[in-house]
């Protein structure tokens, strides 16, 4: 690409120098005006020559490849964005539930799983720790109220058992 632009600049520069030389050699009057017009047209032709040499099929192919690459990159970025958003939602929801459990006097670990195509929504919660029946009931109600995750999707584990 740099070679193409460099060649084009050299061609335009040489043409401009030849036009200036020819204009300087022609005597003043009508001949100089014709030489100036002709020189301007030749210089214009030298400037647009790369456009005239364009291969339409090659340009169309290159633009199509560029468009497909751009679409692939867009899809990849959307997938990465969705994964990052899901991780953030899971982390923030887990931290919120962890704080809520600490307010209730519960020492536990919380893991949230989110799912969703457009926007990830917390679906399941796994809580690990030793909870009394009252603590479990209070935390279950808090999770149902704050996240609309029913008790069926709340998993309580104690000592490695469900």
Secondary structure, DSSP 8 states (H G I E B T S, - for coil): -HHHHHHHHHHHHHHHHHHHHHHHHS-TTHHHHHHHHHHHHHHHHHHHHHHHT--HHHHHHHHHHHHHHHHHHHHHHHHHHHHHHHHHHHHHHHHHHHHHHHHTT---EEEEEEE-SSS-EEEEEEEES---HHHHHHHHHHHHHHH---GGGEEEEBTTB-
